[in-house]
Amino acid sequence: MRLTILGGGGFRVPLIYRALGEDDELGVSELVLYDVDVRRLDSVHAVLKHIAAGVTGRAPAVRLTTDLRDALTGTDFVFSAIRVGGLAGRVCDERAAMSEGVLGQETTGAGGICFGLRTIPEAQRVASAIRDVAPESWLINFTNPAGMVTEAMSAILGDRVVGICDSPVGLFRRVSRVLGIDVDRAEFDYAGLNHLGWLNGVRVDGQDLLPALLADSERLRQIEEGRLFGPQWLRALGSIPNEYLWYWYFRSDAVAAEQSAAETRGEFLLREQRAFYTDPPADDREVDPAVAYARWDEIRRQREESYMAEGRRASGAGERSDADLEGGGYDQVALALMRAVARDRPATLVLNVRNRGILPFLDDDAVVEVPCRVDAEGPRPLGVGPLDPHARGLVTTVKDVERTTIEAANRASRELAVRALAVHPLVGSVSVARRILESQTARLPELRRVFDG
């Protein structure tokens, strides 16, 4: 079986490769890495060579390519992890928003809209290429903003594109640890959109354990969400939100934390990348795989430790737990999805899929983030409990923003792009929306091309 990763020079690729090498069941024999940057491919490939020498199973053969159609031809699964504009684009997203006094974050608010605007044309180009040369393959979308990009690609590939995120499974694991239960035994009532969801129930043998957890401040403070949001606020909600909802519920704190930081998250990652994606030695010797791996693993841990650091500083949530620093997020969700489909090993996973009536206030084609039962036929969304009125309102508004962003990109419409920005609750101003878009298009050729060709 062949797996293709688009954005194959990405920093998370070694996590996927390591998981593939330790998997005795999936049977991926070839991994094709596609990227437009040969230097990134070579840097990641050096890490993979070290991993291949140490995994317990049989690591897949690796092939590198910069030709999209070559990468896709004959593949069974595609992971899409592209980043249009690179990390420099992310920094622009952050700084343009922060200069207007609104949240500067990659997927939430203005940054997510601008990232989506420049990503959607490329994502749809990829989807069209998959339809043409690998129509029987499954596309697993990692690319942010994951829900919006998955919906844009589903217009071309239908249900054969599935979006994934590791935030829900991370929440489930933390809640399971503090409850002292096996995460695989519990049923999690979770629903919303990507980075905008709520855990509304945790059932074991028919009993909902969430109300007792919400009533216990001491146990709540043992999980990151309890420290991030505070036990009182979680009890007021009657649920545990996705960690990204901290940017919504503590908006002024989030903006103040960003403004006071020495660098943005994008600037931090860009600095770290420069330390990893090195130029080849001047004498044309290959990079030592052991050295490349050690450098990658050190930077990986630093990235994990600093994840959502502004929120943890502002809320007093403290450091991340060791269990959350070991990885096993995106890669494990993606491989579990592949295993369920390719080997007909049914699994229940939270995925970004078409709604199909699960959230009755949205139409069937709206991509939502909900638990799904997955087997050889693909994912089927499971029933969830109703969202309360405030959650329904946020989901409805943000879904409108996502669809307006997709339409703006498809129609090359600056007016629709301004509308998407202005009606987003974390922007909330036509004037601010216009200035953000003007700043972004002036600085990013990838975004300028969306409107000007």
C-alpha positions as CSV (number, residue, x, y, z in Angstrom):
1,M,0.0,0.0,0.0
2,R,1.2,3.5,-0.9
3,L,0.8,6.6,1.2
4,T,1.6,10.1,-0.2
5,I,2.2,13.1,2.0
6,L,1.8,16.5,0.4
7,G,4.0,18.9,2.4
8,G,6.4,16.0,2.8
9,G,9.1,18.3,4.1
10,G,6.9,19.2,7.1
11,F,8.1,18.9,10.6
12,R,5.6,16.3,11.7
13,V,6.4,13.8,9.0
14,P,8.9,11.9,11.1
15,L,6.1,11.2,13.7
16,I,4.0,9.6,10.9
17,Y,7.0,7.6,9.6
18,R,7.9,6.3,13.1
19,A,4.3,5.3,13.7
20,L,4.2,3.5,10.3
21,G,7.4,1.6,11.1
22,E,5.9,0.4,14.4
23,D,2.6,-0.7,12.9
24,D,2.4,-4.4,12.2
25,E,-1.0,-4.3,10.6
26,L,-1.4,-1.4,8.2
27,G,1.1,-2.6,5.6
28,V,2.3,0.7,4.0
29,S,5.2,-0.4,1.8
30,E,6.0,2.9,0.2
31,L,5.9,6.5,1.5
32,V,6.0,9.2,-1.1
33,L,7.0,12.7,0.1
34,Y,6.0,15.6,-2.1
35,D,7.1,19.2,-1.5
36,V,8.0,22.2,-3.5
37,D,11.2,22.7,-1.4
38,V,13.9,20.1,-2.0
39,R,15.9,21.3,1.0
40,R,13.0,20.6,3.3
41,L,12.6,17.1,1.8
42,D,16.3,16.3,2.2
43,S,16.3,17.5,5.9
44,V,13.3,15.4,6.8
45,H,14.6,12.4,4.8
46,A,17.8,12.4,6.9
47,V,15.6,12.1,10.1
48,L,13.7,9.3,8.5
49,K,16.8,7.3,7.8
50,H,17.7,7.3,11.5
51,I,14.2,6.3,12.4
52,A,14.2,3.4,9.9
53,A,17.3,2.0,11.5
54,G,15.7,1.8,14.9
55,V,12.0,0.9,14.5
56,T,10.8,-2.5,15.6
57,G,8.9,-3.2,12.5
58,R,9.5,-2.8,8.8
59,A,9.8,0.9,7.8
60,P,8.3,1.8,4.5
61,A,10.6,2.7,1.5
62,V,10.7,6.5,1.0
63,R,10.6,8.3,-2.3
64,L,10.9,12.1,-2.7
65,T,9.4,14.1,-5.5
66,T,8.5,17.7,-6.4
67,D,6.0,16.6,-9.1
68,L,2.5,16.6,-7.8
69,R,1.0,14.2,-10.4
70,D,3.9,11.8,-9.9
71,A,3.3,11.9,-6.2
72,L,-0.4,11.1,-6.5
73,T,-0.4,8.5,-9.3
74,G,-1.1,5.0,-7.9
75,T,-1.4,6.1,-4.3
76,D,-4.0,4.6,-1.9
77,F,-4.0,7.4,0.7
78,V,-3.0,11.0,0.7
79,F,-2.1,13.2,3.7
80,S,-2.4,16.8,2.8
81,A,-0.3,19.1,5.0
82,I,0.5,22.0,2.8
83,R,1.2,25.5,4.0
84,V,0.7,28.1,1.4
85,G,2.9,31.1,2.2
86,G,5.0,29.1,4.6
87,L,5.6,30.3,8.2
88,A,6.3,33.7,6.9
89,G,2.7,33.9,5.9
90,R,1.7,32.8,9.3
91,V,3.7,35.6,10.9
92,C,2.0,38.1,8.5
93,D,-1.4,36.7,9.6
94,E,-0.5,37.2,13.3
95,R,1.1,40.6,13.0
96,A,-1.6,42.1,10.7
97,A,-4.3,41.2,13.2
98,M,-2.3,42.3,16.2
99,S,-1.6,45.7,14.7
100,E,-5.4,46.2,14.7
101,G,-5.8,45.1,18.3
102,V,-7.5,41.8,17.4
103,L,-6.5,38.2,18.0
104,G,-3.5,37.1,15.9
105,Q,-3.8,33.4,15.7
106,E,-3.3,30.9,12.9
107,T,-6.7,29.3,12.7
108,T,-9.0,31.4,14.8
109,G,-10.3,34.8,13.8
110,A,-8.6,37.0,11.2
111,G,-5.6,34.7,10.8
112,G,-7.7,31.7,10.0
113,I,-9.6,33.6,7.3
114,C,-6.5,35.0,5.6
115,F,-4.8,31.6,5.8
116,G,-7.9,30.0,4.3
117,L,-8.1,32.5,1.5
118,R,-4.7,31.8,0.2
119,T,-4.9,28.0,0.8
120,I,-8.3,27.2,-0.7
121,P,-7.2,27.6,-4.4
122,E,-4.2,25.3,-3.9
123,A,-6.2,22.8,-1.9
124,Q,-8.8,22.6,-4.6
125,R,-6.0,22.2,-7.2
126,V,-4.8,19.3,-5.2
127,A,-8.3,17.8,-4.9
128,S,-8.7,18.1,-8.7
129,A,-5.4,16.3,-9.3
130,I,-6.4,13.5,-7.0
131,R,-9.8,13.2,-8.7
132,D,-8.0,12.9,-12.1
133,V,-5.1,10.5,-11.3
134,A,-6.1,8.7,-8.0
135,P,-9.9,8.8,-7.8
136,E,-10.1,5.7,-5.6
137,S,-7.7,7.1,-3.0
138,W,-8.7,8.7,0.3
139,L,-7.5,12.2,1.2
140,I,-6.9,12.9,4.9
141,N,-6.6,16.6,5.4
142,F,-4.2,18.0,8.0
143,T,-4.1,21.5,6.4
144,N,-5.4,24.3,8.5
145,P,-7.9,25.8,8.9
146,A,-8.9,22.1,8.8
147,G,-12.7,22.4,8.7
148,M,-12.8,25.1,6.1
149,V,-10.2,23.5,3.8
150,T,-11.9,20.1,4.1
151,E,-15.2,21.6,3.1
152,A,-13.6,23.3,0.1
153,M,-12.0,20.1,-1.0
154,S,-15.2,18.0,-0.4
155,A,-16.9,20.0,-3.2
156,I,-14.6,18.1,-5.6
157,L,-13.9,14.8,-3.8
158,G,-17.1,14.4,-1.8
159,D,-16.9,12.0,1.2
160,R,-13.4,10.7,0.2
161,V,-11.8,13.7,1.9
162,V,-11.7,13.6,5.7
163,G,-10.3,16.3,8.0
164,I,-8.5,15.5,11.2
165,C,-7.3,17.3,14.3
166,D,-5.6,16.1,17.4
167,S,-7.2,18.6,19.8
168,P,-10.3,16.4,20.6
169,V,-8.4,13.2,21.2
170,G,-5.9,15.1,23.4
171,L,-8.9,16.3,25.5
172,F,-10.4,12.8,25.7
173,R,-7.1,11.4,26.9
174,R,-6.7,14.0,29.6
175,V,-10.2,13.5,30.8
176,S,-9.9,9.8,30.8
177,R,-6.7,9.9,32.9
178,V,-8.3,12.1,35.6
179,L,-11.4,9.9,35.7
180,G,-9.2,6.7,35.8
181,I,-10.9,5.1,32.9
182,D,-9.7,3.5,29.6
183,V,-10.2,6.0,26.8
184,D,-11.3,3.2,24.5
185,R,-14.1,2.2,26.9
186,A,-15.8,5.6,27.0
187,E,-18.2,7.3,24.6
188,F,-17.5,11.0,24.2
189,D,-20.3,13.4,23.3
190,Y,-18.3,16.0,21.4
191,A,-19.6,18.3,18.7
192,G,-18.9,21.6,16.8
193,L,-16.5,22.8,14.2
194,N,-12.7,22.4,14.0
195,H,-11.2,24.3,17.0
196,L,-14.8,25.2,18.0
197,G,-16.2,22.2,19.8
198,W,-17.5,21.2,23.2
199,L,-17.3,17.9,25.2
200,N,-20.8,17.5,26.6
201,G,-20.7,14.0,28.0
202,V,-18.4,11.1,28.9
203,R,-20.3,7.8,29.2
204,V,-19.1,4.5,30.5
205,D,-21.6,1.6,30.6
206,G,-24.4,4.1,30.1
207,Q,-23.4,6.4,32.9
208,D,-22.3,10.0,32.2
209,L,-19.2,10.8,34.3
210,L,-18.9,14.4,33.2
211,P,-21.3,16.1,35.7
212,A,-19.3,14.6,38.6
213,L,-16.1,15.8,37.1
214,L,-17.4,19.3,36.6
215,A,-18.4,19.4,40.2
216,D,-14.9,18.4,41.4
217,S,-12.6,21.5,41.3
218,E,-9.6,19.5,42.5
219,R,-9.9,16.9,39.7
220,L,-10.6,19.6,37.1
221,R,-7.4,21.4,37.9
222,Q,-5.5,18.2,37.1
223,I,-6.3,18.6,33.4
224,E,-5.1,21.4,31.2
225,E,-8.5,22.6,30.3
226,G,-9.5,22.9,33.9
227,R,-6.5,25.2,34.6
228,L,-6.9,27.1,31.3
229,F,-10.6,27.9,31.7
230,G,-11.0,27.5,35.4
231,P,-13.4,25.1,37.2
232,Q,-16.1,27.9,37.8
233,W,-16.3,28.7,34.1
234,L,-16.5,25.0,33.1
235,R,-19.4,24.5,35.5
236,A,-21.1,27.6,34.1
237,L,-20.8,26.1,30.6
238,G,-21.8,22.6,31.7
239,S,-19.2,21.3,29.3
240,I,-15.4,21.2,28.6
241,P,-14.6,23.3,25.5
242,N,-11.9,22.6,23.0
243,E,-8.7,24.4,24.2
244,Y,-9.0,26.9,21.3
245,L,-12.2,28.3,22.8
246,W,-9.9,30.0,25.3
247,Y,-9.3,32.6,22.6
248,W,-13.1,33.3,22.5
249,Y,-14.0,33.2,26.2
250,F,-10.9,35.1,27.3
251,R,-10.5,37.3,24.2
252,S,-9.0,40.4,26.0
253,D,-6.6,38.2,28.0
254,A,-5.5,36.5,24.8
255,V,-4.9,39.7,22.9
256,A,-3.0,41.2,25.9
257,A,-0.8,38.1,26.1
258,E,0.0,38.3,22.4
259,Q,0.8,41.9,22.6
260,S,3.2,41.5,25.5
261,A,5.0,38.5,24.1
262,A,8.5,39.0,22.7
263,E,7.6,37.0,19.5
264,T,4.5,35.4,18.0
265,R,4.0,31.7,17.7
266,G,4.8,31.9,14.0
267,E,8.0,33.8,14.7
268,F,9.1,31.2,17.2
269,L,8.4,28.4,14.8
270,L,10.2,30.2,12.0
271,R,13.2,30.6,14.2
272,E,13.1,27.0,15.1
273,Q,12.7,25.9,11.5
274,R,15.9,27.8,10.5
275,A,17.7,25.7,13.1
276,F,16.4,22.5,11.6
277,Y,16.1,23.0,7.8
278,T,19.8,23.5,7.2
279,D,21.7,23.8,4.0
280,P,23.6,20.7,2.9
281,P,27.3,20.5,3.8
282,A,29.6,22.5,1.5
283,D,31.5,19.3,0.6
284,D,28.3,17.6,-0.6
285,R,28.5,15.0,2.2
286,E,25.1,13.7,3.4
287,V,23.8,15.0,6.7
288,D,24.4,12.5,9.5
289,P,21.0,10.9,10.2
290,A,21.7,10.6,13.9
291,V,22.6,14.3,14.1
292,A,19.5,15.3,12.1
293,Y,17.3,13.2,14.3
294,A,18.7,14.6,17.6
295,R,18.2,18.1,16.3
296,W,14.6,17.3,15.1
297,D,13.6,15.7,18.4
298,E,15.0,18.5,20.5
299,I,13.1,21.1,18.5
300,R,9.9,18.9,18.5
301,R,9.9,18.9,22.3
302,Q,10.4,22.6,22.4
303,R,7.5,23.1,20.1
304,E,5.2,20.9,22.2
305,E,6.3,22.6,25.4
306,S,5.5,26.0,24.0
307,Y,2.1,25.1,22.5
308,M,-0.6,27.6,23.5
309,A,2.0,29.1,25.9
310,E,0.3,32.5,25.9
311,G,-2.9,31.0,27.2
312,R,-1.2,29.0,29.9
313,R,0.8,32.0,31.0
314,A,-2.3,34.3,31.1
315,S,-4.5,31.8,32.9
316,G,-1.8,30.4,35.2
317,A,-2.3,26.9,33.8
318,G,1.4,26.1,34.1
319,E,3.5,23.7,32.1
320,R,2.1,20.9,29.9
321,S,2.1,17.4,31.3
322,D,4.7,14.9,30.1
323,A,2.0,12.8,28.5
324,D,1.1,15.7,26.3
325,L,4.7,16.2,25.2
326,E,5.3,12.8,23.6
327,G,3.3,13.4,20.4
328,G,0.9,10.7,19.2
329,G,-1.8,13.2,18.1
330,Y,-2.2,13.8,14.4
331,D,-0.2,10.7,13.4
332,Q,-2.2,8.3,15.5
333,V,-5.6,9.7,14.4
334,A,-4.6,9.5,10.8
335,L,-3.2,6.0,11.1
336,A,-6.3,4.8,13.0
337,L,-8.4,6.2,10.2
338,M,-6.3,4.5,7.5
339,R,-6.4,1.2,9.4
340,A,-10.2,1.3,9.8
341,V,-10.7,2.0,6.0
342,A,-7.9,-0.2,4.5
343,R,-8.1,-3.2,6.9
344,D,-11.8,-2.9,7.9
345,R,-10.8,-2.5,11.5
346,P,-13.8,-0.4,12.8
347,A,-12.9,2.6,15.0
348,T,-14.6,5.6,16.6
349,L,-12.8,8.8,15.8
350,V,-13.6,12.5,16.0
351,L,-13.3,13.7,12.4
352,N,-14.2,16.6,10.1
353,V,-16.9,15.3,7.8
354,R,-20.1,16.3,6.1
355,N,-22.8,16.9,8.6
356,R,-25.5,14.5,7.2
357,G,-28.1,15.9,9.7
358,I,-26.0,15.3,12.9
359,L,-26.2,19.0,13.8
360,P,-29.8,19.8,12.7
361,F,-29.3,23.5,12.5
362,L,-26.7,23.1,9.7
363,D,-27.3,21.6,6.2
364,D,-26.0,18.2,5.2
365,D,-23.0,19.4,3.3
366,A,-21.6,21.5,6.1
367,V,-18.3,20.0,7.4
368,V,-18.5,19.5,11.2
369,E,-16.3,18.0,13.8
370,V,-18.0,15.0,15.5
371,P,-17.5,11.4,16.5
372,C,-17.6,9.0,13.5
373,R,-17.7,5.3,13.2
374,V,-15.2,4.3,10.5
375,D,-14.8,1.1,8.6
376,A,-14.1,0.0,5.0
377,E,-16.9,2.1,3.8
378,G,-15.4,5.2,5.3
379,P,-16.6,7.5,8.2
380,R,-20.2,7.9,9.2
381,P,-21.0,10.6,11.8
382,L,-22.6,9.4,15.0
383,G,-25.5,11.1,16.8
384,V,-24.6,13.7,19.4
385,G,-26.5,15.5,22.1
386,P,-27.8,19.0,21.3
387,L,-25.6,22.0,21.6
388,D,-26.8,24.8,23.9
389,P,-28.0,28.1,22.3
390,H,-24.7,30.0,22.7
391,A,-22.7,27.1,21.1
392,R,-25.2,26.9,18.3
393,G,-24.9,30.6,17.7
394,L,-21.1,30.4,17.5
395,V,-21.1,27.4,15.2
396,T,-23.7,29.0,12.9
397,T,-21.8,32.2,12.6
398,V,-18.4,30.6,12.1
399,K,-19.8,28.2,9.5
400,D,-21.1,31.3,7.6
401,V,-17.6,32.9,7.9
402,E,-16.0,29.7,6.5
403,R,-18.3,29.5,3.6
404,T,-18.0,33.2,2.8
405,T,-14.2,32.7,2.8
406,I,-14.5,29.8,0.4
407,E,-16.7,31.8,-1.9
408,A,-14.4,34.8,-1.7
409,A,-11.4,32.6,-2.8
410,N,-13.4,31.0,-5.6
411,R,-14.8,34.2,-6.9
412,A,-11.6,36.3,-6.3
413,S,-13.8,38.7,-4.4
414,R,-12.2,41.2,-2.0
415,E,-15.6,42.4,-1.0
416,L,-16.6,38.9,0.2
417,A,-13.2,38.5,1.9
418,V,-13.9,41.7,3.8
419,R,-17.4,40.4,4.7
420,A,-15.9,37.2,6.1
421,L,-13.5,39.1,8.2
422,A,-15.9,41.7,9.4
423,V,-18.7,39.4,10.6
424,H,-16.3,37.1,12.5
425,P,-16.9,37.8,16.1
426,L,-13.2,38.0,16.9
427,V,-12.8,40.9,14.4
428,G,-16.2,42.6,14.4
429,S,-15.4,45.7,12.4
430,V,-15.7,46.5,8.7
431,S,-12.9,49.1,8.9
432,V,-10.6,46.7,10.7
433,A,-11.4,44.0,8.2
434,R,-10.5,46.2,5.3
435,R,-7.2,47.3,6.9
436,I,-6.2,43.7,7.7
437,L,-7.0,42.5,4.1
438,E,-5.1,45.5,2.6
439,S,-2.1,44.8,4.8
440,Q,-2.1,41.1,4.0
441,T,-2.4,41.5,0.2
442,A,0.3,44.1,0.2
443,R,2.8,41.8,2.0
444,L,1.8,38.3,0.7
445,P,2.1,37.5,-3.0
446,E,0.3,34.2,-2.4
447,L,-2.8,36.1,-1.2
448,R,-2.5,38.8,-3.8
449,R,-2.7,36.1,-6.5
450,V,-6.0,34.9,-5.2
451,F,-7.6,38.2,-6.1
452,D,-5.4,39.5,-9.0
453,G,-4.4,36.2,-10.7
